[in-house]
């Protein structure tokens, strides 16, 4: 898009949201000399939005939509997005799977419709006609909500806890997280754990009347922690928080080569009942390119070892849209992971974040075509469903490959509670550690406030008291 013309800032920002998605999703990289003009006309009875698409000063298409006088800002934005979408969809001959939805949690929108008492047919109609979603995505949203209903709503006196370990053995090409590369035997981790424990202790007093429903160790790569460090964090949690009704304790073990019997024995001893082992891909060329040192044999060994400790659930992450991978490459990973019979499989669409090495060194790498990524995601849905995996949580990201989504699949009865709660955003989630994202939920007002801890690890250690004060 060469030029956007409008006098209204609200309409401009709404139009830009859709323009950016189309520019990122085009099947080719051609640049067209297009001008998009958006204007309003008003009479005593109605307001009309008009969108005009031109090339070299010649009008190619124009569309309009009538709104009631005094239409809300939300209605104006949605109408603008619909007009822009329809013009660009025709121009680029491209249908976006999620229509005009650009938010991270589309299931929340559907959840709000259900709360209003809308029927399934009414919801499908609104998503199709007002939000322009593709039929398969409407079906996916409704399936996810059905499959995530098993836990019901969070109790008003419950919280979940997230522990962030921002260290990794190496940095992946696509990663933009605020994580440092360290080895396991490193005093740096000890110093960080000291600060983490301090934050846990200083924050606890405000939550004496709450019980912890779930705990999630994420990162980074939490398996860089040694048994002593894990025990110290666990004892702090046990001493300072009400764990009497803890339903789920997840630990993102992550990289297959960091998983060993000593680690798993410690996790089992403190009550961890769900772990993640994340292959991302089983293709050696891809793994080498993205900065992962494991191979398919390492993945299988890690699974065999974890099974011996009888955790309730093992999750495996894989990524669609990885550099240079074909549909065949992706399906090799998918089928190899299914053969390991994990209770959960999470399928991510690659998101090219601006601070990742991929973006800063972009010229060296080749991403699959948009159509290929779409085929990979469609294949995952088809193959996983055939193998009795149910989609139970879904979220999207900015700059996600092919404007698609990340989906968590589960064998029946093994849905991850923490993942469901974080998508619902109806429970306070206390997050500890550098760059950890806190979610403070007020059940009386149904409002959510977010606070992200300082990302820089040195500053986090220095100012950990401030992070705790934000939770009080």
N, C-alpha and C positions, 0 to 999 in steps of 0.2 A: 504494500500500500504506500503510494507516494505522498498522498496529502489527505488530511482529514479536516473538514471545515464545519465548524459549529460555534455558535456564540454561547452555548450553555455548557458549563463545566461538568455538570452531572451527566449530561448526554455524551459528552466527550469521553469521560472516563469509562462509561458503560460500553461505548463503541470500541474503545481501545482494548478492553478485555477480550472481546470477540475477535478483533483483528489479530491480536497477538497469537491466539490459539490457531487461527487459520494459517498464519505465516509459519508457525512451527509445524503444522500438520500437512502442508502441501506435499504432493507426490513428486514435485520437481522443485528446483531452486530458482526458477525463472522469476524475474522481477517485472511486474507490469506497471505501466505509468497510469495508475488509477487515482481518481479523486473521489472521495466519499463526502457528501454534504448531508448534514442532518439539520432540519429546521422545524419550527413549530408554527402552526397557524391556529388561530383561536377565533371563535365567534361566540355569540351569547349562549349557545347550547353545548358546545363541545370543544375539545382540544384535538388537533390533528398533528401527529408526528409524520414527517416526510423524510425519507432517505433516498438520495439520488447518487447513483454510481456512474461516473463519467470516465472516458479515456480520451486524452487529447482534446478536451473541451466538448466532446460529443457525448450526449447522454446515452448510456447503454441500457440502464434499467432504473426504474423508480418504484418505490413501494410506500404505502402509507398505512397508518393505523389510527383509528379514532379512540380517544379516551374521554372519560367524563371530566368536566371542569373540576379543578381542585384535586386532580389525581395525585396520589402520594409520590414521593421520590422513588420509592420501590417500584411502583407501577410504571413510572416514566423510564426507569432504568431497564426493566424487563422488556418493555415495548421497544426500546431502542435496540437492545440486544437481539430481539427477534427480527427486526428489520434488517440489521446489519448481517445477521446470520444468513437470512434468506438470500440477500444480494450476493454475498461472498460464496455461499454454497453453490449458487447457479454459475457464478463466474469461474470458480476453481473446479467445478464439477466434483465437489467433495462434501460428503455428509459426515459431520462430526458425531461420534457415538454418543456423546453426552450433551448434545445440543448446546443450549446457552448456559448450562451449569458449569461454573468454574471453581466451585468451592471444594474444600478438602473432604468434607463429610456429607456426601449426598444422601446417605441414609437418614440423617437428622431431618432433612426436609420431609421425607416420606413419613418419618416418625411423627412429625408435627401434624401432618394430614390425618394420620390415624387418631391422634389425640383430639382432633376436631370432630371426630365421628364420621369421617368420609369413608365410603365403601371402596372396595378394591377397584371396582369399575370406575368410580369417580377419580380415584388417584391415578389410574392408568390414563384417563382422559386428560387430566391436568398436566401430567408429565409429558404426554405426547403433544398436546396442542399449545400449551403455554410455555413449556420449557424445551420442546422440540427434541426430546430424547428418542433415541433409536429403541425399537421394541425389545431387543435383546437386553439392553441396559435397564429398561423398566422391569423386565422379568428378573434380572439379577438383583436389583434393589429389593424387590418383594421377597425373593428367596432368602437373601441375607437377613432381612428382618425376621422372617419366620424361624430361621435356624439359630438366631441369636437370642430368641425369646426364652430359652431354657432357664436362664438365671433370674428372669424377672427384673424388677427395678432394684437398685441398690437401697439398702436401709438408710434412713436419714442419719443414723448414728454410726455409719460405717465410713471408712476411708480405705484407700489403697496406697501403697508406698512403692516408689520407683527409686532405685539406687543406680546412679550413673558412674560407670568406670571408664573414663575417657583415655584409655591406653590401648594400643594395638601392637602386635609384633611387626607389622608393616602397614603401609598406607595403600589402600586400594585406589585404583585409577579413577573410579567414579565417586569416591567418598568426599563429602564436604563437611563432615562432622568435625567438631573441635576436639580432636583426639591426637595424642602424642604417640610417636613410635618409641617403644621401650622394650627391653627384655624383662623376663620374669624376675630375675634377681637384680633388683634396682631399688636403691634407697628412695628414689623419687616416688615410687608407689607407696612406700611406708609413710612418707610425709603426707601424701594425699589422703591415705586412709585415716591418719590422725585427724585431719581437718574434717573429713566426712563424718567421723564418729562425734566430733564436737558439734557439728551441725545437727546430727540426730538427737544428741542429748539436750542441746539448747532449745530445740523446737518442741520437745515432747510435752511440756507442761500444758500447752493449749489443747491437747487432744486426749486428756485423761478420760473423758466421757465417751470416747469413740473406740470402736474395735476395728482392727485391721482385717479387711476381707481378703486382700491379695497383696503379694510382694513380688516385684519384678526387678531382677538385676540385669541391666542392659548396658550398652556402651556404643562405641568401643568394643573391646573384647574382655568381658569380665573374667574369663579363664586365665588372664595373665596374673590374677591374684593367686597367692599361695594359700595353703590350708590355714595357716596362722592368721593371715589377714581376713580370710572369710569368716573364721571363728570369731575374731574380734568384732566384726560388723554384726554378726548374728547375735552375739551376747548383748551388744548395745541395743539391738532391736528388741530382744526378749526382755531386757531389764526395763526399758523405757516405754514400751507400747503394749497395748492389750492384744495379744495374739491368740486369745482363747477360742476365737471363732474363725481362725485363718483357714480359708478354703483352698487357696492355691498359692504355691511358692515356685516361681519360675526363675530359671537361671540361663542366660544366653551364653552357653558355652562357646558357640560360634565356630571358630576355625577347627577343623578336624585334628590338626597337628598339635593343638594346645590341650587336647583332651587325653587324660591318662587315668589310671585306676586310683591314684591318690586323690586327684581332684574329685572324681565321681564318688568315692567313698566319703569324702568330707561333705559333699552336697547331700548325699543320702542321709548322713548322720544328723544334719540340721533340719531335715524335713522337706528339702526341695522335692517336688513331685512332678515338675515339668522342666525339660531342658530343650535348648535349641542346638542343633548341629547344622551348620549352614554351608552347603556345597557351593551355592550360586551357579556353578556349572560343573560338569564332569569332563569337559573337553580340555585337554592339556594345553593346547595352544592358547585358548581363551584364558585359562587360569594363570598362565605365565604372563600374558599381556596385562591382566588386571591387577597383578601383584599378589596373587595367592600361591603359596608354596606347596599346597597339597595336590594329590591326584585322586583318581577314583578308588584306588586301593586304600588310601588313607581314610576316605569317607566311609568305606565299608568296615574297616577296622574300628573306627570310632563308634559306629552304630552297634557293632557286635559287642564292644566293650560296655557301652551304655545299657544295652539290653540285659546284660548280666546283673545290673544293679536294680532292675525292675522299677524304673520310674513309671509313673502313670501315663505320661505322654512325652513323646519326642516330636519336636517340630523341625522341619527342614525348609530353609529358604532357597528359592531359585530365582533367577532374573531373566526376564524376556528383554530383548533389545540389546544384548551385549555385543560389543564390537566385533563385526565381521561374522557373526553367527547366522546361519541359515535356519530355516524351519526344521530341517533334519537335525542340525546341531542341538537346537533347543529340545526337540522331542527325544533325543538320546538322553539328555539330562533328566527330563521329565520321567521317562520310563525307568531309568536307572534308580531314581529316587523312590518312585512308587514301589519298585521291587524290594526296597528296604523296609517297607510297611510302616512308615512313621504315622503317628496318629494325626499330626497336623502337617500340612504343606502350604507354605505361603509363597504365592507367585507375585513377584514384583515386576513392574514395568520400569525399565531404567529411567532414572531422572537425572538429567545433566545439569547439576548445580554449578553455579558460576565459580565457586571456590575449589572445585575439584580439579585434579591434575588433567582430566580429560579436556576440560574447557580451556585451561591455560595453555595446553599443548595440543590444541585441537587438530592442527594440520596433520598430525602423525596418525590419526586413527579414523577408521571408517565405521560408521554406524549402519545397521541394517536399514533397508528402505522402510518407510512408514507401513506399507502394505505387508511386509514380512513380519513386523512386530505385531500387527493386528492378527495375522495368521497364527503366530505363536500363542498369543493370549486366547484366541478362539480354540486352538488345539488343547491348551491346558484345561479350559472349561469342559470341553468334550471328553477328554481322556480321564480327567479326575472324577467327573460325574459318573462315568462308566465304571470306575473303580470304587464307587460308593463314598466318595469324598463330597461333603456338603459345603457350599460357600457360607461362611458365618460372619465374616467382617470384611469391610471394604473401605478403602480411602484413596484419595487422589493427591497428587502433588503438582506444584508448578513445574513446568518444563519436563513433564513426564512424556515418555516415548509414545508417539502416535496418539496423544491426548487420551490415554487409556486409564488404567487403574491398577491398584494393588489389591489382591484378594487373598484372604486367609481361608483355607479349606480344612475340613476336619472330618474324621470318621465320627459317626453318630455317638454322642455322649462324651466327646473329648474336646469340645470347644474351649478355647482359652478365655477364662473369665476376665483377666486383666485387659486383653485386647478388646473385648466387648465393652467394658466400662470406659475405656479411654475414647472409644468412638461415640458412645452414648452421651458423654459429658454431662452426666447426672450424678456424679460422685466426686468428692474432693480427692485429688491425687497429690499427695505430698511427694515432691521430687527432691532428692538429695544428691549433691555433687556438682561439679562444674558443668555449666550449660544445661543442667536438668530443668525441665519445664513443669512448673507447678500449675495445678488447676484447682481453684477454690470455688466450690459450688455451694450456692445458697438455695436450699430447697424451698424456703418460704417465698422467695422472689423468682425462683427458677432462673437465676442469673449466674454466669460463670466469669470469674476473673482469672487471668493468666499472669504468671510471673516467671521469667526465665532467670535462673542463676547466672552469675558472671561466667562467661565462656573461658576466659584466660585462666589456666590452672594456677599460675602464680598469684594472680589477683584473687582468685577464689580462696586459696589457702590463707592469704593475708586478710581477707574481709569476710571470712566465713560467718562471723557473728552477725553481720548485716543480713546474710542470707537467712539465718535462723529468725531474725527479728521480723522479716517479711511474712513468716508463717504464723506469727503470734497474733 
